[in-house]
Amino acid sequence: MEQRQKSEFTKQLILNESFKLFYKNGFKTTSVDKIMKTTNLTKGAFYHHYKNKKELGLEVISSKIQQRVYQGMVTPLYQDGNALAILKVTFSERLKSFSQYDKQHGCPMNNFINEIADEEEAYQLALKRIVEEWKAALIYLLERGKKDNVINTTISSNAVAVYLISSFEGIRGLRKLYNNDSILDDYILGLTLYLNQLKP
């Protein structure tokens, strides 16, 4: 394998396994030693790619976590169609699509926010950037819905976007407390009732 490819493979291995360990055990309790043990790599390999765990954490946020949020919750909001229907499908289908493991461990982004966002400005900014782009996509869809006359023009798109993100992240956290999906079913029902209130 060419040296550059081998180096990139090593970096991706560290990134992928770090994300899994942070998601399962938390960022603070996952040491560089633990990551190296899981990847079967040396500390030299780690420090060749990252100065420290903080730098690795930032890349996990800006690549792995951002990718998950964009694929599941941002990109679908830019598709054509009825804005209210897109909102309902995007939020409810995303919840239904999670594996049992994902349901038990909650939202990786929210876990990071709760664990470290208030301790380091760099983490805060990286996580906030993802939330702001999610919010912008929601506002775009809501404004389009107003123009298409499927959403009440008097509602605040910004307020609705913040509410939808907050409620979604909240239910991801609450689901960790339960052994079944009944609370998700209740959330989806509540979401439907809320979205119906946005009609003109």
N, CA, C and O of each residue as an XYZ file, in Angstrom:
800
protein
N       0.846     -1.189      0.000
C       0.000      0.000      0.000
C       0.886      1.246      0.000
O       1.850      1.320      0.762
N       0.571      2.209     -0.836
C       1.344      3.436     -0.898
C       1.310      4.141      0.460
O       0.300      4.108      1.164
N       2.439      4.787      0.819
C       2.575      5.392      2.141
C       1.461      6.386      2.453
O       0.938      6.398      3.568
N       1.092      7.221      1.479
C       0.037      8.208      1.703
C      -1.302      7.525      1.983
O      -2.053      7.955      2.858
N      -1.592      6.470      1.241
C      -2.839      5.721      1.449
C      -2.833      5.052      2.816
O      -3.839      5.043      3.525
N      -1.680      4.492      3.172
C      -1.555      3.827      4.475
C      -1.772      4.837      5.599
O      -2.435      4.539      6.592
N      -1.207      6.031      5.435
C      -1.356      7.079      6.441
C      -2.816      7.514      6.568
O      -3.310      7.720      7.676
N      -3.499      7.653      5.442
C      -4.909      8.049      5.458
C      -5.774      6.954      6.065
O      -6.718      7.234      6.803
N      -5.445      5.700      5.749
C      -6.169      4.561      6.319
C      -6.024      4.570      7.845
O      -6.994      4.358      8.573
N      -4.800      4.818      8.313
C      -4.546      4.858      9.754
C      -5.350      5.967     10.417
O      -5.944      5.766     11.476
N      -5.364      7.133      9.789
C      -6.105      8.273     10.340
C      -7.592      7.974     10.419
O      -8.234      8.270     11.427
N      -8.144      7.388      9.363
C      -9.568      7.053      9.351
C      -9.895      5.990     10.387
O     -10.965      6.018     10.996
N      -8.982      5.059     10.586
C      -9.184      4.024     11.598
C      -9.262      4.657     12.987
O     -10.144      4.322     13.777
N      -8.345      5.565     13.278
C      -8.355      6.263     14.560
C      -9.654      7.051     14.716
O     -10.277      7.026     15.777
N     -10.056      7.745     13.667
C     -11.266      8.571     13.693
C     -12.513      7.719     13.927
O     -13.347      8.047     14.772
N     -12.633      6.636     13.182
C     -13.816      5.778     13.283
C     -13.916      5.108     14.651
O     -14.984      5.089     15.263
N     -12.796      4.560     15.126
C     -12.825      3.861     16.415
C     -12.999      4.840     17.568
O     -13.632      4.516     18.572
N     -12.439      6.038     17.426
C     -12.609      7.062     18.464
C     -14.074      7.456     18.586
O     -14.607      7.575     19.689
N     -14.722      7.656     17.432
C     -16.142      8.009     17.462
C     -16.942      6.931     18.190
O     -17.789      7.246     19.026
N     -16.681      5.671     17.879
C     -17.403      4.563     18.523
C     -17.176      4.558     20.031
O     -18.110      4.361     20.809
N     -15.926      4.776     20.434
C     -15.606      4.761     21.868
C     -16.200      5.965     22.584
O     -16.715      5.837     23.695
N     -16.130      7.136     21.954
C     -16.730      8.330     22.561
C     -18.234      8.142     22.711
O     -18.817      8.528     23.724
N     -18.853      7.554     21.706
C     -20.305      7.343     21.717
C     -20.693      6.339     22.801
O     -21.683      6.529     23.507
N     -19.919      5.291     22.924
C     -20.249      4.237     23.889
C     -19.911      4.622     25.322
O     -20.711      4.407     26.233
N     -18.727      5.192     25.521
C     -18.223      5.399     26.877
C     -18.131      6.860     27.316
O     -17.923      7.147     28.495
N     -18.288      7.782     26.363
C     -18.120      9.189     26.689
C     -16.743      9.685     26.283
O     -15.790      8.912     26.187
N     -16.655     10.980     26.047
C     -15.392     11.571     25.594
C     -14.356     11.605     26.709
O     -13.199     11.241     26.500
N     -14.768     12.037     27.882
C     -13.816     12.227     28.977
C     -13.183     10.917     29.445
O     -12.000     10.882     29.782
N     -13.960      9.858     29.466
C     -13.443      8.594     29.996
C     -12.673      7.780     28.964
O     -12.093      6.747     29.301
N     -12.659      8.228     27.720
C     -11.930      7.508     26.668
C     -10.539      8.125     26.506
O     -10.394      9.252     26.032
N      -9.538      7.372     26.904
C      -8.162      7.861     26.835
C      -7.530      7.535     25.485
O      -8.030      6.699     24.732
N      -6.428      8.211     25.199
C      -5.658      7.899     23.993
C      -5.172      6.452     24.045
O      -5.146      5.765     23.025
N      -4.790      5.998     25.227
C      -4.341      4.606     25.391
C      -5.441      3.623     24.997
O      -5.184      2.618     24.335
N      -6.661      3.928     25.412
C      -7.799      3.060     25.093
C      -8.047      3.030     23.578
O      -8.339      1.979     23.008
N      -7.928      4.184     22.947
C      -8.110      4.261     21.493
C      -7.047      3.444     20.785
O      -7.348      2.703     19.849
N      -5.804      3.577     21.227
C      -4.696      2.844     20.599
C      -4.837      1.333     20.798
O      -4.516      0.543     19.910
N      -5.323      0.950     21.978
C      -5.534     -0.478     22.246
C      -6.603     -1.040     21.318
O      -6.471     -2.153     20.808
N      -7.656     -0.268     21.104
C      -8.760     -0.711     20.238
C      -8.325     -0.805     18.776
O      -8.748     -1.705     18.051
N      -7.483      0.128     18.356
C      -7.050      0.161     16.953
C      -5.824     -0.708     16.679
O      -5.460     -0.938     15.526
N      -5.184     -1.194     17.765
C      -3.929     -1.957     17.635
C      -2.824     -1.123     16.982
O      -1.970     -1.649     16.268
N      -2.860      0.188     17.242
C      -1.837      1.086     16.727
C      -0.963      1.589     17.875
O      -1.316      1.447     19.046
N       0.162      2.169     17.529
C       1.059      2.720     18.533
C       0.687      4.168     18.831
O      -0.022      4.812     18.059
N       1.177      4.668     19.965
C       0.948      6.079     20.286
C       1.613      6.972     19.248
O       1.143      8.076     18.971
N       2.708      6.484     18.679
C       3.386      7.247     17.640
C       2.479      7.491     16.452
O       2.508      8.564     15.850
N       1.664      6.482     16.108
C       0.718      6.620     15.000
C      -0.326      7.680     15.331
O      -0.715      8.475     14.476
N      -0.772      7.679     16.585
C      -1.761      8.683     16.999
C      -1.174     10.085     16.879
O      -1.778     10.965     16.265
N      -0.001     10.290     17.464
C       0.581     11.632     17.506
C       1.138     12.077     16.156
O       1.481     13.246     15.978
N       1.227     11.165     15.226
C       1.579     11.545     13.858
C       0.425     12.317     13.209
O       0.635     13.199     12.377
N      -0.795     11.962     13.611
C      -1.990     12.566     13.009
C      -2.640     13.641     13.882
O      -3.247     14.579     13.365
N      -2.513     13.505     15.192
C      -3.174     14.439     16.098
C      -2.227     14.906     17.195
O      -1.449     14.121     17.738
N      -2.305     16.194     17.511
C      -1.452     16.736     18.564
C      -1.886     16.218     19.933
O      -1.058     15.983     20.813
N      -3.195     16.045     20.097
C      -3.736     15.620     21.388
C      -5.180     15.154     21.208
O      -5.715     15.175     20.100
N      -5.797     14.737     22.297
C      -7.174     14.237     22.227
C      -8.153     15.345     21.866
O      -9.170     15.084     21.223
N      -7.862     16.570     22.267
C      -8.736     17.692     21.932
C      -8.835     17.845     20.415
O      -9.933     18.007     19.882
N      -7.716     17.797     19.726
C      -7.716     17.927     18.269
C      -8.496     16.784     17.628
O      -9.232     16.989     16.663
N      -8.332     15.583     18.170
C      -9.089     14.433     17.674
C     -10.586     14.644     17.908
O     -11.400     14.384     17.021
N     -10.941     15.111     19.090
C     -12.350     15.360     19.409
C     -12.986     16.333     18.452
O     -14.124     16.139     18.025
N     -12.260     17.381     18.111
C     -12.778     18.379     17.173
C     -12.998     17.778     15.793
O     -13.967     18.115     15.113
N     -12.098     16.883     15.375
C     -12.290     16.263     14.063
C     -13.437     15.261     14.076
O     -14.148     15.121     13.081
N     -13.623     14.568     15.185
C     -14.769     13.671     15.309
C     -16.064     14.467     15.173
O     -17.000     14.030     14.504
N     -16.113     15.631     15.808
C     -17.308     16.482     15.720
C     -17.520     16.979     14.294
O     -18.622     16.882     13.755
N     -16.454     17.513     13.682
C     -16.592     18.156     12.366
C     -16.716     17.172     11.212
O     -17.075     17.563     10.101
N     -16.428     15.914     11.458
C     -16.575     14.935     10.376
C     -17.649     13.896     10.703
O     -18.688     13.862     10.044
N     -17.421     13.067     11.687
C     -18.345     11.957     11.971
C     -19.721     12.447     12.441
O     -20.748     12.018     11.915
N     -19.736     13.337     13.419
C     -21.010     13.804     13.965
C     -21.731     14.699     12.969
O     -22.936     14.562     12.757
N     -20.990     15.614     12.361
C     -21.596     16.491     11.360
C     -22.208     15.682     10.227
O     -23.308     15.990      9.769
N     -21.516     14.663      9.776
C     -22.007     13.828      8.678
C     -23.321     13.154      9.043
O     -24.238     13.096      8.224
N     -23.416     12.648     10.259
C     -24.649     11.993     10.705
C     -25.825     12.964     10.702
O     -26.910     12.640     10.221
N     -25.596     14.160     11.246
C     -26.676     15.150     11.327
C     -27.076     15.619      9.927
O     -28.263     15.747      9.629
N     -26.099     15.871      9.084
C     -26.402     16.345      7.732
C     -27.185     15.304      6.942
O     -28.196     15.622      6.316
N     -26.723     14.080      6.972
C     -27.389     13.026      6.198
C     -28.810     12.774      6.685
O     -29.731     12.608      5.885
N     -28.977     12.746      8.001
C     -30.282     12.389      8.547
C     -31.260     13.530      8.707
O     -32.466     13.345      8.541
N     -30.741     14.740      9.035
C     -31.644     15.812      9.446
C     -31.535     17.110      8.640
O     -32.431     17.950      8.722
N     -30.481     17.291      7.879
C     -30.315     18.539      7.130
C     -30.626     18.349      5.646
O     -31.489     19.038      5.103
N     -29.942     17.435      4.997
C     -30.126     17.207      3.560
C     -31.588     16.952      3.178
O     -32.052     17.506      2.182
N     -32.340     16.121      3.947
C     -33.742     15.873      3.571
C     -34.610     17.128      3.553
O     -35.638     17.159      2.876
N     -34.208     18.160      4.292
C     -35.023     19.371      4.371
C     -34.961     20.212      3.098
O     -35.781     21.110      2.903
N     -34.003     19.925      2.243
C     -33.861     20.693      1.004
C     -34.521     20.022     -0.203
O     -34.391     20.506     -1.327
N     -35.225     18.914      0.025
C     -35.882     18.250     -1.100
C     -37.190     18.966     -1.463
O     -37.749     19.713     -0.661
N     -37.653     18.722     -2.673
C     -38.912     19.308     -3.126
C     -40.094     18.599     -2.479
O     -39.998     17.435     -2.088
N     -41.211     19.315     -2.372
C     -42.425     18.698     -1.842
C     -43.067     19.558     -0.777
O     -42.604     20.660     -0.484
N     -44.144     19.040     -0.199
C     -44.883     19.734      0.841
C     -44.014     19.883      2.089
O     -43.531     18.895      2.642
N     -43.823     21.121      2.523
C     -42.914     21.398      3.642
C     -43.332     20.684      4.924
O     -42.483     20.131      5.623
N     -44.611     20.687      5.239
C     -45.073     20.023      6.463
C     -44.861     18.516      6.394
O     -44.477     17.887      7.379
N     -45.114     17.948      5.223
C     -44.917     16.507      5.049
C     -43.432     16.155      5.195
O     -43.082     15.142      5.799
N     -42.578     16.997      4.639
C     -41.137     16.764      4.746
C     -40.690     16.822      6.200
O     -39.886     15.998      6.634
N     -41.198     17.777      6.945
C     -40.855     17.886      8.366
C     -41.266     16.632      9.126
O     -40.486     16.060      9.888
N     -42.513     16.218      8.900
C     -43.006     15.046      9.625
C     -42.206     13.795      9.282
O     -41.814     13.041     10.172
N     -41.967     13.578      8.000
C     -41.232     12.390      7.571
C     -39.786     12.421      8.076
O     -39.278     11.426      8.594
N     -39.135     13.572      7.919
C     -37.731     13.682      8.329
C     -37.559     13.377      9.808
O     -36.696     12.581     10.177
N     -38.358     13.992     10.651
C     -38.210     13.807     12.094
C     -38.682     12.427     12.558
O     -38.007     11.782     13.360
N     -39.819     11.977     12.067
C     -40.350     10.693     12.542
C     -39.590      9.507     11.963
O     -39.287      8.555     12.682
N     -39.283      9.555     10.675
C     -38.573      8.429     10.060
C     -37.158      8.297     10.595
O     -36.640      7.188     10.726
N     -36.524      9.438     10.908
C     -35.190      9.380     11.486
C     -35.228      8.646     12.816
O     -34.366      7.810     13.087
N     -36.215      8.947     13.644
C     -36.345      8.258     14.932
C     -36.559      6.765     14.745
O     -35.967      5.949     15.451
N     -37.413      6.414     13.784
C     -37.721      5.003     13.549
C     -36.537      4.241     12.981
O     -36.438      3.026     13.149
N     -35.632      4.954     12.303
C     -34.520      4.288     11.626
C     -33.370      3.914     12.558
O     -32.508      3.122     12.179
N     -33.342      4.466     13.761
C     -32.218      4.202     14.652
C     -32.202      2.755     15.118
O     -33.245      2.154     15.375
N     -31.013      2.215     15.219
C     -30.847      0.868     15.749
C     -31.115      0.885     17.249
O     -31.180      1.951     17.862
N     -31.268     -0.278     17.826
C     -31.472     -0.379     19.272
C     -30.285      0.237     20.024
O     -30.455      0.870     21.066
N     -29.099      0.039     19.483
C     -27.887      0.597     20.088
C     -27.956      2.119     20.102
O     -27.657      2.749     21.116
N     -28.348      2.703     18.981
C     -28.462      4.161     18.890
C     -29.534      4.705     19.831
O     -29.369      5.774     20.420
N     -30.622      3.970     19.966
C     -31.684      4.405     20.869
C     -31.207      4.382     22.319
O     -31.541      5.268     23.105
N     -30.428      3.366     22.663
C     -29.948      3.229     24.038
C     -28.855      4.236     24.377
O     -28.688      4.606     25.539
N     -28.114      4.678     23.370
C     -26.993      5.581     23.627
C     -27.288      7.039     23.285
O     -26.442      7.904     23.513
N     -28.464      7.326     22.745
C     -28.853      8.697     22.478
C     -28.170      9.302     21.260
O     -27.604      8.590     20.431
N     -28.231     10.610     21.166
C     -27.669     11.343     20.032
C     -26.203     11.676     20.307
O     -25.904     12.313     21.318
N     -25.281     11.263     19.434
C     -23.867     11.562     19.660
C     -23.591     13.054     19.821
O     -22.798     13.455     20.673
N     -24.245     13.868     19.005
C     -24.034     15.307     19.123
C     -24.512     15.822     20.470
O     -23.810     16.590     21.129
N     -25.693     15.408     20.877
C     -26.245     15.856     22.148
C     -25.390     15.363     23.318
O     -25.219     16.073     24.309
N     -24.856     14.150     23.198
C     -23.976     13.620     24.242
C     -22.737     14.496     24.394
O     -22.312     14.802     25.508
N     -22.164     14.895     23.261
C     -21.002     15.788     23.290
C     -21.373     17.130     23.907
O     -20.632     17.669     24.730
N     -22.535     17.673     23.501
C     -22.980     18.966     24.033
C     -23.097     18.896     25.553
O     -22.617     19.780     26.262
N     -23.733     17.846     26.043
C     -23.950     17.717     27.488
C     -22.653     17.449     28.250
O     -22.516     17.840     29.409
N     -21.710     16.785     27.597
C     -20.491     16.383     28.311
C     -19.398     17.451     28.299
O     -18.739     17.671     29.315
N     -19.203     18.112     27.163
C     -18.011     18.969     27.074
C     -18.219     20.371     26.494
O     -17.295     21.183     26.534
N     -19.396     20.677     25.960
C     -19.570     21.951     25.249
C     -19.361     23.170     26.140
O     -18.967     24.229     25.654
N     -19.619     23.033     27.431
C     -19.487     24.189     28.319
C     -18.076     24.325     28.893
O     -17.812     25.232     29.682
N     -17.174     23.429     28.498
C     -15.836     23.441     29.079
C     -14.767     23.988     28.139
O     -13.694     24.393     28.586
N     -15.049     24.000     26.869
C     -14.034     24.379     25.890
C     -14.710     25.104     24.734
O     -15.606     24.552     24.096
N     -14.293     26.327     24.461
C     -14.935     27.121     23.420
C     -14.823     26.469     22.048
O     -15.743     26.576     21.237
N     -13.714     25.799     21.780
C     -13.529     25.165     20.469
C     -14.582     24.090     20.236
O     -15.117     23.979     19.133
N     -14.887     23.292     21.264
C     -15.931     22.276     21.144
C     -17.286     22.951     20.955
O     -18.094     22.542     20.122
N     -17.508     23.984     21.744
C     -18.778     24.708     21.688
C     -19.040     25.244     20.285
O     -20.139     25.094     19.750
N     -18.028     25.868     19.695
C     -18.188     26.443     18.363
C     -18.414     25.376     17.302
O     -19.234     25.557     16.401
N     -17.690     24.258     17.405
C     -17.832     23.171     16.429
C     -19.230     22.566     16.479
O     -19.825     22.288     15.438
N     -19.752     22.363     17.677
C     -21.090     21.790     17.837
C     -22.169     22.805     17.453
O     -23.178     22.454     16.841
N     -21.944     24.058     17.820
C     -22.905     25.112     17.489
C     -23.032     25.270     15.979
O     -24.123     25.530     15.470
N     -21.927     25.114     15.264
C     -21.946     25.244     13.801
C     -22.903     24.223     13.177
O     -23.627     24.540     12.233
N     -22.902     23.007     13.706
C     -23.794     21.967     13.195
C     -25.248     22.331     13.478
O     -26.105     22.236     12.599
N     -25.514     22.747     14.711
C     -26.880     23.116     15.095
C     -27.382     24.290     14.255
O     -28.536     24.298     13.828
N     -26.519     25.281     14.015
C     -26.918     26.452     13.244
C     -27.239     26.093     11.792
O     -28.156     26.664     11.202
N     -26.501     25.166     11.223
C     -26.795     24.754      9.845
C     -28.081     23.933      9.778
O     -28.819     24.013      8.796
N     -28.346     23.158     10.802
C     -29.608     22.426     10.905
C     -30.755     23.431     11.032
O     -31.783     23.298     10.368
N     -30.570     24.421     11.875
C     -31.595     25.455     12.057
C     -31.840     26.218     10.758
O     -32.985     26.503     10.406
N     -30.766     26.547     10.049
C     -30.899     27.285      8.785
C     -31.694     26.476      7.760
O     -32.506     27.028      7.019
N     -31.455     25.169      7.724
C     -32.192     24.305      6.788
C     -33.676     24.272      7.140
O     -34.531     24.287      6.254
N     -33.978     24.228      8.431
C     -35.373     24.230      8.866
C     -36.053     25.559      8.520
O     -37.189     25.579      8.046
N     -35.351     26.657      8.761
C     -35.921     27.969      8.445
C     -36.174     28.089      6.944
O     -37.207     28.612      6.524
N     -35.237     27.608      6.146
C     -35.408     27.622      4.689
C     -36.678     26.872      4.295
O     -37.474     27.367      3.496
N     -36.865     25.669      4.860
C     -38.038     24.855      4.525
C     -39.325     25.521      4.997
O     -40.322     25.533      4.276
N     -39.302     26.068      6.195
C     -40.501     26.726      6.730
C     -40.877     27.949      5.897
O     -42.057     28.177      5.631
N     -39.886     28.733      5.486
C     -40.162     29.903      4.656
C     -40.712     29.488      3.288
O     -41.597     30.144      2.738
N     -40.180     28.402      2.755
C     -40.703     27.891      1.483
C     -42.150     27.437      1.662
O     -42.995     27.656      0.794
N     -42.426     26.795      2.815
C     -43.786     26.354      3.104
C     -44.768     27.509      3.197
O     -45.929     27.383      2.807
N     -44.299     28.626      3.714
C     -45.156     29.820      3.770
C     -45.491     30.310      2.359
O     -46.638     30.650      2.069
N     -44.485     30.342      1.492
C     -44.703     30.782      0.116
C     -45.641     29.841     -0.632
O     -46.403     30.264     -1.501
N     -45.573     28.559     -0.278
C     -46.430     27.555     -0.920
C     -47.804     27.463     -0.263
O     -48.644     26.659     -0.667
N     -48.024     28.297      0.759
C     -49.309     28.361      1.467
C     -49.666     27.060      2.186
O     -50.840     26.703      2.284
N     -48.647     26.349      2.690
C     -48.926     25.155      3.499
C     -48.549     25.402      4.962
O     -48.820     24.570      5.828
N     -47.918     26.555      5.229
C     -47.537     26.931      6.592
C     -48.012     28.359      6.860
O     -47.877     29.251      6.022
N     -48.567     28.542      8.045
C     -49.077     29.845      8.464
C     -47.977     30.907      8.383
O     -46.903     30.736      8.959
N     -48.244     31.986      7.678
C     -47.226     33.025      7.470
C     -46.936     33.844      8.727
O     -45.951     34.582      8.769
N     -47.784     33.721      9.751
C     -47.582     34.527     10.960
C     -46.643     33.865     11.973
O     -46.230     34.496     12.946
N     -46.312     32.596     11.741
C     -45.450     31.907     12.725
C     -44.000     32.359     12.548
O     -43.593     32.764     11.459
N     -43.237     32.285     13.621
C     -41.814     32.604     13.573
C     -41.046     31.352     13.150
O     -40.988     30.377     13.899
N     -40.464     31.375     11.964
C     -39.716     30.221     11.463
C     -38.529     29.907     12.364
O     -38.197     28.742     12.580
N     -37.902     30.936     12.881
C     -36.755     30.744     13.769
C     -37.180     30.019     15.049
O     -36.509     29.088     15.494
N     -38.299     30.454     15.636
C     -38.789     29.840     16.877
C     -39.187     28.386     16.648
O     -38.883     27.519     17.467
N     -39.868     28.121     15.534
C     -40.275     26.745     15.220
C     -39.049     25.863     15.012
O     -39.016     24.725     15.481
N     -38.046     26.379     14.316
C     -36.826     25.610     14.065
C     -36.132     25.235     15.376
O     -35.725     24.090     15.569
N     -36.006     26.213     16.268
C     -35.373     25.953     17.568
C     -36.177     24.931     18.361
O     -35.613     24.034     18.988
N     -37.498     25.073     18.328
C     -38.355     24.132     19.060
C     -38.214     22.708     18.513
O     -38.104     21.754     19.284
N     -38.216     22.566     17.199
C     -38.125     21.235     16.596
C     -36.784     20.563     16.921
O     -36.739     19.374     17.237
N     -35.713     21.324     16.842
C     -34.400     20.765     17.169
C     -34.340     20.369     18.642
O     -33.873     19.283     18.986
N     -34.814     21.255     19.498
C     -34.772     20.997     20.946
C     -35.607     19.777     21.330
O     -35.172     18.953     22.134
N     -36.788     19.664     20.765
C     -37.659     18.534     21.115
C     -37.073     17.217     20.595
O     -37.156     16.187     21.265
N     -36.482     17.257     19.401
C     -35.887     16.048     18.833
C     -34.700     15.587     19.675
O     -34.577     14.406     19.999
N     -33.833     16.529     20.023
C     -32.673     16.171     20.842
C     -33.110     15.712     22.225
O     -32.497     14.823     22.816
N     -34.168     16.321     22.735
C     -34.684     15.930     24.039
C     -35.208     14.507     24.056
O     -34.938     13.758     24.995
N     -35.955     14.125     23.026
C     -36.514     12.767     23.005
C     -35.421     11.729     22.800
O     -35.538     10.603     23.284
N     -34.350     12.099     22.081
C     -33.208     11.180     21.947
C     -32.594     10.888     23.314
O     -32.181      9.764     23.597
N     -32.543     11.921     24.154
C     -32.003     11.720     25.498
C     -32.944     10.926     26.386
O     -32.508     10.027     27.105
N     -34.223     11.247     26.344
C     -35.199     10.538     27.182
C     -35.302      9.060     26.830
O     -35.524      8.222     27.704
N     -35.139      8.741     25.543
C     -35.268      7.340     25.114
C     -34.246      6.436     25.811
O     -34.477      5.235     25.948
N     -33.128      7.003     26.247
C     -32.105      6.209     26.931
C     -32.615      5.622     28.252
O     -32.058      4.656     28.772
N     -33.690      6.227     28.785
C     -34.228      5.777     30.070
C     -35.186      4.602     29.951
O     -35.540      3.982     30.953
N     -35.608      4.292     28.718
C     -36.676      3.299     28.525
C     -36.188      2.060     27.763
O     -35.189      2.100     27.045
N     -36.918      0.977     27.942
C     -36.560     -0.295     27.288
C     -37.347     -0.565     26.022
O     -37.131     -1.579     25.358
N     -38.275      0.349     25.674
C     -39.040      0.173     24.445
C     -39.297      1.531     23.805
O     -38.870      2.565     24.318
N     -40.002      1.512     22.676
C     -40.183      2.731     21.887
C     -41.476      3.483     22.174
O     -41.847      4.372     21.408
N     -42.166      3.152     23.249
C     -43.463      3.797     23.496
C     -43.317      5.308     23.625
O     -44.186      6.053     23.172
N     -42.235      5.766     24.234
C     -42.044      7.216     24.385
C     -41.762      7.872     23.030
O     -42.110      9.034     22.819
N     -41.132      7.128     22.109
C     -40.916      7.652     20.760
C     -42.245      7.761     20.020
O     -42.476      8.719     19.283
N     -43.114      6.774     20.219
C     -44.434      6.813     19.584
C     -45.224      8.020     20.075
O     -45.912      8.682     19.297
N     -45.119      8.301     21.378
C     -45.813      9.461     21.940
C     -45.235     10.756     21.374
O     -45.970     11.702     21.092
N     -43.921     10.789     21.211
C     -43.283     11.980     20.644
C     -43.763     12.220     19.213
O     -44.084     13.348     18.837
N     -43.806     11.153     18.425
C     -44.234     11.288     17.029
C     -45.683     11.763     16.947
O     -46.030     12.564     16.079
N     -46.529     11.265     17.855
C     -47.919     11.728     17.913
C     -47.962     13.215     18.271
O     -48.696     13.988     17.656
N     -47.169     13.607     19.271
C     -47.109     15.009     19.669
C     -46.564     15.884     18.553
O     -47.028     17.007     18.353
N     -45.579     15.368     17.826
C     -45.012     16.101     16.693
C     -46.076     16.345     15.630
O     -46.170     17.442     15.080
N     -46.869     15.332     15.344
C     -47.937     15.458     14.359
C     -48.941     16.523     14.778
O     -49.364     17.343     13.962
N     -49.323     16.507     16.059
C     -50.259     17.502     16.576
C     -49.657     18.909     16.467
O     -50.348     19.863     16.109
N     -48.386     19.020     16.774
C     -47.722     20.339     16.703
C     -47.651     20.838     15.265
O     -47.962     21.997     14.993
N     -47.249     19.979     14.356
C     -47.123     20.391     12.953
C     -48.471     20.796     12.366
O     -48.549     21.696     11.529
N     -49.534     20.121     12.813
C     -50.866     20.488     12.327
C     -51.245     21.917     12.736
O     -52.045     22.575     12.071
N     -50.656     22.378     13.838
C     -50.934     23.744     14.299
C     -50.247     24.793     13.425
O     -50.555     25.982     13.513
N     -49.325     24.352     12.592
C     -48.607     25.285     11.714
C     -49.327     25.540     10.392
O     -48.907     26.379      9.596
N     -50.405     24.810     10.173
C     -51.153     24.986      8.919
C     -51.834     26.347      8.886
O     -52.178     26.895      9.934
N     -52.032     26.901      7.682
C     -52.690     28.225      7.566
C     -54.161     28.161      8.004
O     -54.859     29.174      7.971
